[in-house]
Amino acid sequence: MLVASPSLASASSPPVSDWVQTDRVEFHGTDGFFRSQGVASDGSSLFFSWNLGLIRTPVDEPSNVLVDKSTSAIPDDLDESGHNHIGDIDVAGGVLYAPIEDGPAYAEPWVVLYDTDTLEPTGARYLLPVSVQRDGVPWIAVDQPRGVAYSMEWNDTGKLFVYRLSDFELIDTVNLSEPVSRIQGAKIFRGNLYASRDNGSEKSIVSIDPETGQVTRLFDRDLGDDYEAEGIAFIRRRTGTEMVATGIREGSSGYTEMRTYRIGGDVTAPVLRGVHFKSKRTRRGSKLTLLLTASEPVTAATRWFRCVGRGKKPCSKTKATRMSRTVQLGDGANRRSFPSSRLSPGLWKLKLTPTDRADIVGRARLAGVKILKPRR
């Protein structure tokens, strides 16, 4: 069911604003404390942070702790030097990136790297320049396709800091189109930075284009003044992309909740019907016309399979080829053309797998055709 991590592309596509809450999970007591800061996912696990620790849980069972470093995640030497706060974390390539502050001095903002399986430090750590991260490092967001990581200050937030992922050297500073204070967590999704703000009662979700600095207010969660927004993460599944965001109720003695949002609230998979070629037989080199009906606009991945079965079941076995492409299909009837020049004479099947704008993967469909030898 799990297909990819959320950092899907390096280019920034238009940000998504129509997220709808579809679920909420509550944690109480120490369970709440240990999930009260950051959240991240690698597709199969959820990772939570709080001031002093880290834990890992199954993605579908956030109450079931698989690895517990809830009270011992900060390296001893940093703990002894007054580092007492882990912010919103991120994961990529089997590595967890944890921003660690030494409040209230904020003299040494570190990013410490951990193994995602064991939550043990890998030995790599990077001291960020206090000249730019002047009030600590509240969060870190990894953009693996671009080979960088991002962070900002918490109060003076008119700039986005871009760090080279390999050594966390500051390589760019992007001026924002408007200041956005009190960002508690951020992650990359479809090339944009999505950030959770602890601003008044609104608790807004905003996007930041990391290339242009354009800030877009996506939606307000309207959770009240006694709610403190915390981390944010994305989980991409065959059943669709989920945005999860954590937060705490002030004075609640360990109450933390994780809310789940889906694009348009969509939980229904796209459906392709009536998938067939206009002609069941065609000469090699002729154009193939595919006809089908889609339940909604989708992006369909296509791949050709050559039939290798014999006798009474000539297509009982198939062999996948490298011939593939992606096609855009609209709602309702569709007509698409495919070349046949690369198809040798024989029986072939074209497989189409639809994915809608909420990243929900629908059932694949097959269309068969017989390629004849060209006329002499």
C-alpha positions, 0 to 999 in steps of 0.5 A: 500500500505504501508507494513513495515518500512525499518529496516527489519532484524538484520543480515547484507545482502550484500549491494545494489549498483544498485539504479537508480533515478526515481523521484525528488521533489523540495521545495522553500522558507520557504518550502525548509528551513523547509526540508533542513536537515534530513528526515525519514519515518515510512511508512505512513508519512515523517518527515523533519528537519532543524536547528530549527524545525520539520514537518510531511507530508503524505508520498505521499504528501511531500508538505502538512504539517500535523504537523508543529513544524518548528520553535519551536521543540528545547526544550526551555532550550536547545534553551536558552543554544545555541542549534541551529541545528537539524541533520538527524533524524530517527523514530521507534516505534512511536518515532522520534529521533532528534540529536541536536547540540550547534554549534560552541561550540559542548559541549553538543550533545543531542538526544531528543525524540519526539512523531511522531503523535504530534512532541512534546517532550516525555520528554526523552533526552540523552546527548551523551559523548562529548569525542567521539562526539567531533564535535556534533552529525550530525545524528542518525540512529536507528536499532530497531531489534538490539536494538541500535542506531548509530552515528559518528563524522562528520570530524574524521570519522574512528569509528562508535559509538553504543548506547543502544537504551533504555538509549543511553549508549555507548556500542561499538565502531566499527572501520571502514575499511576506514574513511568516512568523511562528512556523513550528514545522515544515516539509517539502511536498510537490516541490513546495514547502508546506509549513504549520504556523502557531498563529493566533487561533487560526493555526494556518497552513502556508506554502513557500516556493523555495525558489521564488520565496512566494508565500501562499496562505492555504487554509486556516485550521481554526483550532483556538487560542489554547491550541499550540500547532507543532509538526507537519508531515506527508504520507503518500499511499496508494490510497492517497496522500495524507497530510498529518499535523500535530498539536497540543492543548495548553495546560492539558498535562500531556494531551497531543493530537495528530490530525489527518488531512486529504486533498479535497477529502478524497478517499475514492479511487479513480476508475477506468471503464470500457478500455479497448482499442478501436480496432482489435487488429492493425498493421505494424506502423499504423496508428492505434486508437485507444478508447476509454471512460474515466471517472475523473481527471487522472494521470495514467501510467501506461506500459506495453506487455508482449504476449508469449503464451502458445496454443489455445492460450496465446496470451496466458503469459506476458513479458513487460517491455520498457515501452511506457508513457504517461497520458492525461485523461479527462473526466468522461470519454477519452480517445488517445493515440499510440504508435505501433511502429515499435511493436513486433507482429503478434499479440500485445496488451497495454496496461493503464494504471490511473492516479488522481490529483489526490495521489490515489492509485486506481485499479489497472486496466488492460487493452489487447491488440493484434499487430499484423505484418506490414503489407509489402 
